[in-house]
Amino acid sequence: MGKRINRPSNRPARPILAKVASLGDRGDGIARPIDAPEGKADRLYYLPGALPGETVQLRPGVRKGDGWEADLLSIETPSPDRVAPPCPQAEHCGGCDLQHLAPTAIARWKRDKVVRALAHRGIQESDIAEGAARAVLTTPPGTRRRLSATLRGRAKRALCGFRERGGHGLVDAPHCLLARPALVALMDALRDTLPKVLAPGAEATALMTETETGVDLRLSLPEMPDLKGREALAALADRMDLARLSLGAEESPGEPISARRAPRLTLGGQAINPPPGPFLQPSLEGEAALTSLVLEALGEPKGKARVADLFCGLGTFALPLRERGFLVTAMDVTPEAIAALNRTTRVQSTVRDLFKTPLAGEELADLVGVVVDPPRAGARAQCEALAGDGPAVVVLVSCAPATFARDVRTLLDGGYRLDWVAPVDQFPWSHHVEVVARLTRLEADIPTKDKVINWLG
Ligand SMILES: C[S@@+](CC[C@H](N)C(=O)[O-])C[C@H]1O[C@@H](n2cnc3c(N)ncnc32)[C@H](O)[C@@H]1O
């Protein structure tokens, strides 16, 4: 009998020839081996950087869910959709997943992702009153006005960038193609200043928001800086003409180190002064795309028509709806966002945890429509309440297709019809996609699809 040689565990596995079948939800190629020995032909390999239709050589790694992680060694037959990544860091930086895929193919894939999520809940495209999901509305790169970057201390210049793809390392991103120029410049200045407040090897995060009065920077440092460190940060604020620089952890309102001007945004024609932390749409272009869909869904108000904006944040939709003439009730769990929105005195807004206490029953009675824009977890309890007692129109806005589809299912089961589904891509080159959908109540006294806008208006 031949001698069996055990391969040492640290020796790399042999390369495998494989065919990429599809892209997974996070943008990895999903490959199956070609000519694999019996028992291995069904194996799945998750392969960042590979595209559907490609034949590749891969090296298998550790187990991942129902398959294996793998490294792409070479591409034997490239996809016609493959393009040269515009960023030199694209291969390693986790800030982007799909720079190697042509923009038109990304748009197709993101639309399919929404359609697949709906199908998973038994909702076919033919169930959409418009007949199919709409094409993706894509926002251009270089438009991110809000960005969270990670910093790592070093003796001379800190690193400032994003987590490496599939790992915990940090990729310095000096020429980030996603961010607006003001944020790229600030990231550069942070590399110079941070060694004065961040020990070598220690990490911090910078939440940067470009507002109409300058950049609002919130730094989350592992330790509060001493006097010299504070002076260095004040000098940074001066040099970069920051509107505000505050220190604090993600959940905290932050302690201002420098407040030269109140950061200002305009929503629905109203000036609003955002506090350092709460949610904000990442680009003006994305905000405009989502807002126009929400306005399209609700049409023109008739008389004193009241709508609710649930999970309203700073009032991204509430204020434009008010500008259009609706009376608006707005709710969110973040007190700082609600306080800022209330200072505009344009809408009635309250702090409320809509996961625990959804708007329900009588509270829904005087509404003609509701906008629901929850975090990734979706709005299970709120949609259950709407399924029972919701108004004529529900506009669902989501950044997570799986929970979106679950919530649409709940509303359909509660007697709504799905009028249209519009995917929006405001995270170019990432695997993320957002979606807006309009649902209307299927009841005898509620107008049919074509009449809904007239009924509201
Ligand atoms: C995707 S953001 C949308 C915000 C806003 N509609 C916009 O477009 O700017 C989700 C919002 O849900 C809020 N939120 C998270 N959990 C919540 C909860 N349990 N109850 C109410 N609001 C919540 C967050 O504070 C955040 O403002």
Ligand as a Chemical Component Dictionary entry (heavy atoms), coordinates in Angstrom:
data_LIG
# 
_chem_comp.id                   LIG 
_chem_comp.type                 NON-POLYMER 
_chem_comp.pdbx_formal_charge   0 
_chem_comp.three_letter_code    LIG 
# 
loop_
_chem_comp_atom.comp_id 
_chem_comp_atom.atom_id 
_chem_comp_atom.alt_atom_id 
_chem_comp_atom.type_symbol 
_chem_comp_atom.charge 
_chem_comp_atom.model_Cartn_x 
_chem_comp_atom.model_Cartn_y 
_chem_comp_atom.model_Cartn_z 
_chem_comp_atom.pdbx_ordinal 
LIG C1  C1  C 0  -32.051 55.331 6.527  1  
LIG S1  S1  S 1  -32.159 56.573 7.769  2  
LIG C2  C2  C 0  -33.360 57.619 6.989  3  
LIG C3  C3  C 0  -33.442 59.010 7.529  4  
LIG C4  C4  C 0  -34.199 60.014 6.643  5  
LIG N1  N1  N 0  -35.436 59.485 6.117  6  
LIG C5  C5  C 0  -33.314 60.526 5.522  7  
LIG O1  O1  O 0  -33.566 60.180 4.371  8  
LIG O2  O2  O -1 -32.396 61.278 5.800  9  
LIG C6  C6  C 0  -33.004 55.723 9.017  10 
LIG C7  C7  C 0  -33.429 56.548 10.190 11 
LIG O3  O3  O 0  -34.074 55.668 11.110 12 
LIG C8  C8  C 0  -33.823 56.125 12.413 13 
LIG N2  N2  N 0  -34.101 55.001 13.330 14 
LIG C9  C9  C 0  -33.321 53.920 13.579 15 
LIG N3  N3  N 0  -33.928 53.083 14.439 16 
LIG C10 C10 C 0  -35.140 53.642 14.720 17 
LIG C11 C11 C 0  -36.232 53.262 15.536 18 
LIG N4  N4  N 0  -36.194 52.120 16.248 19 
LIG N5  N5  N 0  -37.304 54.073 15.598 20 
LIG C12 C12 C 0  -37.347 55.228 14.896 21 
LIG N6  N6  N 0  -36.330 55.649 14.113 22 
LIG C13 C13 C 0  -35.241 54.869 14.014 23 
LIG C14 C14 C 0  -32.416 56.633 12.387 24 
LIG O4  O4  O 0  -32.192 57.573 13.411 25 
LIG C15 C15 C 0  -32.343 57.247 10.979 26 
LIG O5  O5  O 0  -32.607 58.606 11.020 27 
# 
loop_
_chem_comp_bond.comp_id 
_chem_comp_bond.atom_id_1 
_chem_comp_bond.atom_id_2 
_chem_comp_bond.value_order 
_chem_comp_bond.pdbx_ordinal 
LIG C1  S1  SING 1  
LIG S1  C2  SING 2  
LIG S1  C6  SING 3  
LIG C2  C3  SING 4  
LIG C3  C4  SING 5  
LIG C4  N1  SING 6  
LIG C4  C5  SING 7  
LIG C5  O1  DOUB 8  
LIG C5  O2  SING 9  
LIG C6  C7  SING 10 
LIG C7  O3  SING 11 
LIG C7  C15 SING 12 
LIG O3  C8  SING 13 
LIG C8  N2  SING 14 
LIG C8  C14 SING 15 
LIG N2  C9  SING 16 
LIG N2  C13 SING 17 
LIG C9  N3  DOUB 18 
LIG N3  C10 SING 19 
LIG C10 C11 SING 20 
LIG C10 C13 DOUB 21 
LIG C11 N4  SING 22 
LIG C11 N5  DOUB 23 
LIG N5  C12 SING 24 
LIG C12 N6  DOUB 25 
LIG N6  C13 SING 26 
LIG C14 O4  SING 27 
LIG C14 C15 SING 28 
LIG C15 O5  SING 29 
# 
